[in-house]
Amino acid sequence: MKVLVGMSGGIDSSVAAYLLKQQGHEVMGVTMTIWNKRSHLSRPLNSTSCFAPDKTEDIRAIKKICEKIGIEHQVLELSDLFEEIVLSNFKAEYMDGRTPNPCVWCNAKIKFGAMVEYAMQSGLVFDRFATGHYARIVEQNGRYAVAKAVDLKKDQSYFLYRLNQEQLARTLFPLGGMTKEDVRKIDVAQGFHKVYQEESQDFYDGDYTDLLEISARQGNIVTKQGEVLGRHEGIWHYTIGQRKGLGIAAPRPLYVLELRADTNEVVVGFVEDTLQSTVTASDVVWSKVSSLEGEVVVQAKIRSTGYATEAKARQNDDGTITAIFSDEVKAATVGQSLVLYDGSTILCGGIIVQAC
């Protein structure tokens, strides 16, 4: 089988390509470049983010790894599409007072979407597309679904919930049944990286103001009652649930509760104000099932970190999904994702539009 492997230069994608080659597949590595439109930005010192203005050295390193594995490597220029699809959404969401997850958007729209389609249009011939993500794909009753990885500490299924049926049918996750420790051992044994190689963690580790391309926009930090407690330089510098860095003296710790784009206000309150029991999401992508019938007991996640917790979920008449949690959750954030699991398998997920 001919397999195209998305390679970032990190440990996981390198080992994924190596394993597929060892399994007898005809493997080709591919790397997308997405930073050319932002080449004027300086790369933060020791940057390990997936989006950085200059990755010339990274490309050289990836090609060397591919040579060691014995596979070809191609570079695809996708900065225009990345700008149009991911960064435009990133900016629009922050300007509207929401907190997007660009990695979720990029996976569905770019890595497993536009990049694969562009590779086909460029004349690359392959049967499957693979990455080094820690997740699994299961098939049941004619449907494909994303499932958690065996190594739950590294599980990345939450970031992949927006992959549609067509994308899942052509995708492989070679590391889904492995532990990170075992992957590192293979990486070191093959000499791909140093023993303590750092890995990409964030979307971008510079100042988000650079990506938004806007000037500081001062406004008030207020309580729910409207009392002004301080000033801010732009609502995009804050996230729901944030406690540190507010620069406000108070008898008890304060948390960000809301970002009001219309009035340019950051609303803060105490920890009890961050607790919610009901979360609703729109723009739903269906994985294991094509709909929810009645009220269903699920395990739900409202952010990538932490564990899924029990909730009762329903599908609403307008196509949104609502999860009512058995125990209150903290700081569900508009713009992030609500992902529903049946055990280890994703049922569906969507973008959070309301939490109370």
C-alpha positions in Angstrom: 0.0 0.0 0.0 1.2 3.5 -0.8 1.1 5.8 2.3 1.7 9.5 2.4 2.9 10.5 5.9 2.6 14.1 7.2 6.0 14.9 8.8 6.6 17.7 11.1 10.2 16.7 12.0 9.2 15.6 15.4 9.6 12.2 17.1 6.1 11.0 16.5 5.8 11.6 12.8 9.3 10.3 12.2 8.6 7.0 14.0 5.2 6.7 12.2 6.9 6.9 8.8 9.6 4.4 10.0 7.0 1.9 11.2 5.0 2.0 8.0 8.1 1.5 6.0 9.0 -1.5 8.2 5.6 -3.0 7.6 6.3 -3.1 3.9 4.3 -0.1 2.7 5.6 2.2 0.0 6.0 5.4 2.1 6.5 9.0 1.1 6.9 11.9 3.6 5.3 15.3 3.1 5.7 18.5 5.0 3.5 21.6 4.5 4.9 25.1 4.7 2.4 27.6 6.2 4.5 30.6 7.3 5.5 32.5 4.1 2.7 35.0 4.5 4.1 35.9 7.9 7.8 35.9 7.0 8.2 39.4 8.5 7.7 37.9 12.0 10.7 37.0 14.1 10.9 33.4 15.4 10.8 33.3 19.2 14.0 31.9 20.7 13.9 28.1 21.0 10.5 28.0 19.4 8.9 24.5 19.2 5.5 25.6 17.9 4.0 24.1 14.8 3.5 27.6 13.3 6.7 29.6 13.1 7.9 32.2 10.6 11.0 30.2 9.5 11.5 26.5 9.5 14.2 26.2 6.9 16.4 24.2 9.3 13.4 22.0 10.2 12.9 21.0 6.6 16.6 20.1 6.3 16.3 17.9 9.4 13.1 16.2 8.1 14.8 15.4 4.8 17.7 13.8 6.6 15.3 11.7 8.6 13.6 10.6 5.4 16.9 9.6 4.0 17.6 7.4 7.0 14.3 5.7 6.7 14.8 5.3 2.9 11.8 7.2 1.7 11.1 10.2 -0.5 10.1 13.6 0.8 8.0 16.4 -0.6 7.3 19.9 0.6 3.9 21.5 -0.2 3.4 25.3 0.0 0.1 25.9 1.8 0.5 29.4 3.3 -2.3 30.9 1.3 -4.8 28.2 2.4 -3.6 28.4 6.0 -4.0 32.2 6.0 -7.5 31.9 4.4 -8.9 29.0 6.5 -7.1 28.9 9.8 -5.7 32.3 10.6 -8.8 34.1 9.3 -10.9 32.0 11.7 -8.4 32.6 14.5 -8.7 36.4 14.1 -12.5 36.5 13.7 -13.0 34.4 16.8 -10.7 36.4 19.0 -12.2 39.7 17.7 -15.7 38.4 18.6 -14.6 37.6 22.2 -14.3 33.8 21.6 -11.3 31.6 22.2 -10.6 29.3 19.2 -8.6 26.2 19.0 -6.6 26.6 15.8 -5.1 23.0 16.1 -8.6 21.5 15.8 -9.4 23.7 12.8 -6.1 23.1 11.1 -6.4 19.3 11.5 -9.7 19.0 9.8 -9.4 21.8 7.2 -5.6 21.7 6.4 -3.6 18.7 7.5 -6.2 16.0 6.7 -8.1 18.2 4.2 -6.5 20.7 2.0 -3.0 19.3 2.2 -4.2 15.8 1.2 -6.3 17.2 -1.7 -3.4 19.4 -2.8 -1.0 16.4 -2.7 -3.4 14.5 -5.0 -3.7 17.5 -7.3 0.1 17.8 -7.4 0.4 14.3 -8.8 1.4 12.4 -5.7 -0.2 8.9 -5.7 -1.1 7.2 -2.5 -3.8 5.0 -0.9 -3.7 6.3 2.7 -2.6 9.3 4.6 -0.9 8.9 8.0 0.3 11.0 10.8 2.1 10.6 14.2 -1.0 11.5 16.2 -1.9 9.4 19.3 -5.4 8.2 18.4 -7.1 5.3 16.8 -9.7 4.8 14.1 -12.4 2.3 14.6 -15.1 1.1 12.1 -18.5 -0.1 13.2 -21.8 -0.4 11.3 -20.4 1.2 8.2 -19.1 4.3 10.1 -15.6 5.4 11.0 -14.9 7.0 14.3 -11.9 8.5 16.2 -11.1 6.7 19.4 -8.6 7.4 22.2 -5.1 6.2 22.0 -3.8 3.3 24.2 -1.5 5.8 25.9 -4.1 8.0 27.5 -1.5 10.5 28.7 -0.7 11.3 25.1 -4.2 10.8 23.6 -5.0 13.4 20.9 -8.4 12.3 19.9 -10.0 15.6 21.1 -8.0 17.5 18.5 -9.2 15.1 15.7 -13.0 15.0 16.3 -13.7 17.2 13.3 -12.4 14.7 10.8 -15.3 13.6 8.6 -16.1 10.1 7.3 -14.2 10.5 4.1 -11.1 11.7 5.9 -11.2 8.9 8.5 -11.6 6.2 5.8 -8.2 7.2 4.2 -6.3 7.9 7.4 -3.9 5.7 9.4 -2.6 6.4 13.0 0.4 4.0 13.4 1.1 5.2 17.0 -2.4 4.8 18.3 -1.7 1.4 20.0 1.7 2.4 21.4 3.0 4.3 24.4 5.1 7.4 24.1 8.0 5.6 25.9 8.1 2.9 23.3 8.0 5.5 20.5 10.9 7.4 22.0 13.0 4.2 22.3 12.5 3.5 18.5 13.4 7.1 17.7 16.6 7.0 19.7 17.5 3.6 18.4 17.2 4.8 14.8 19.1 8.0 15.5 16.4 10.4 14.4 16.7 12.7 17.3 18.6 13.3 20.5 17.5 11.4 23.7 15.9 14.5 25.2 14.5 16.1 22.1 12.0 18.8 22.8 8.6 18.6 21.1 6.1 20.9 19.6 3.5 21.9 22.2 1.6 25.0 21.1 0.1 26.4 17.9 2.3 29.6 18.2 4.6 30.7 21.0 5.0 34.3 20.1 2.6 37.3 20.8 -0.9 36.6 19.4 -1.1 40.3 18.6 1.4 39.7 15.8 -1.0 37.1 14.2 -4.0 39.3 14.7 -2.2 42.2 13.1 -3.9 44.8 15.3 -2.8 47.5 17.7 -3.5 47.5 21.4 -7.1 48.2 22.2 -7.5 49.4 25.8 -10.7 48.6 27.7 -12.0 48.0 31.2 -11.7 44.9 33.4 -15.0 44.8 35.2 -17.1 42.7 37.6 -20.5 41.1 36.5 -22.1 44.1 38.3 -20.1 46.5 36.1 -17.6 47.7 38.7 -14.4 48.8 37.0 -11.4 47.0 38.6 -8.6 47.7 36.1 -7.6 48.2 32.5 -6.5 45.8 29.7 -4.7 46.1 26.3 -6.9 43.9 24.3 -9.5 41.1 25.1 -7.5 38.7 23.0 -4.8 38.5 25.7 -7.3 36.7 28.0 -9.0 33.3 28.1 -12.0 32.2 30.1 -11.0 30.8 33.4 -7.6 32.6 33.5 -6.5 33.5 37.0 -2.9 34.7 36.7 -1.7 37.9 35.0 -4.8 40.0 35.7 -2.9 42.7 37.6 -5.8 43.3 40.0 -5.6 43.2 43.8 -8.5 41.5 45.4 -9.3 39.7 48.7 -9.8 36.4 46.8 -8.4 35.2 43.4 -10.2 36.6 40.4 -10.9 34.6 37.2 -11.9 35.7 33.7 -15.6 34.9 33.2 -16.4 36.6 29.9 -14.9 38.6 27.0 -17.3 41.2 25.7 -16.3 42.2 22.2 -19.1 44.8 21.8 -18.1 46.8 24.9 -14.4 45.8 24.9 -14.6 44.5 28.4 -13.0 41.6 30.3 -15.4 40.4 33.0 -14.0 38.8 36.1 -15.4 37.0 39.2 -14.6 34.5 41.8 -14.1 30.8 41.4 -17.7 29.9 42.1 -18.7 32.1 39.1 -16.7 29.9 36.8 -18.7 26.7 37.5 -21.3 25.5 34.9 -23.4 22.5 34.4 -24.8 22.9 30.9 -22.8 23.3 27.7 -24.1 23.7 24.2 -22.2 23.4 20.9 -23.0 24.1 17.3 -21.3 23.1 13.9 -21.4 19.5 15.0 -19.3 16.8 13.3 -20.6 13.2 13.8 -18.2 10.4 14.3 -19.4 7.0 15.7 -23.1 8.0 15.1 -25.0 10.2 12.7 -27.3 11.6 15.4 -28.3 11.3 19.0 -31.6 9.6 19.8 -33.1 11.0 22.9 -31.0 11.6 26.0 -27.7 9.7 26.0 -25.2 9.2 28.9 -21.8 10.1 27.6 -18.3 11.2 28.8 -17.7 14.8 27.7 -14.7 17.0 27.3 -14.8 20.8 27.1 -11.0 21.3 26.7 -8.1 19.2 25.5 -6.5 18.9 29.0 -8.1 16.9 31.7 -10.4 13.9 31.6 -13.8 13.4 30.1 -16.6 13.6 32.7 -20.0 12.1 32.8 -22.9 14.0 31.3 -26.3 13.5 29.7 -26.3 14.7 26.1 -29.1 15.5 23.6 -29.4 16.7 20.1 -31.5 19.8 19.8 -34.0 20.7 17.1 -31.6 23.3 15.6 -28.8 20.7 15.2 -26.8 21.8 18.2 -25.8 19.4 21.0 -26.2 20.0 24.7 -24.4 18.3 27.5 -25.7 18.5 31.1 -22.9 17.4 33.4 -23.3 15.3 36.5 -20.8 17.5 38.3 -20.2 21.1 37.5 -17.3 21.9 35.1 -15.1 24.9 35.3 -14.8 27.6 32.7 -16.3 26.1 29.6 -15.2 28.5 26.9 -17.1 29.8 23.9 -15.1 29.0 20.8 -13.5 25.8 22.3 -14.9 22.3 21.6 -17.4 20.1 23.3 -16.5 16.5 22.4 -18.8 13.5 23.5 -17.4 10.0 24.0 -19.0 6.6 24.3 -16.2 5.0 26.3 -13.1 5.5 24.3 -14.8 6.3 21.0 -16.0 9.8 19.9 -19.7 10.1 19.2 -19.6 13.7 18.0 -18.3 17.1 18.8 -18.9 20.8 18.1 -17.9 24.4 18.9 -19.1 25.7 22.2 -21.6 28.5 21.9 -23.1 28.7 25.3 -22.3 27.6 28.9 -24.3 28.2 32.1 
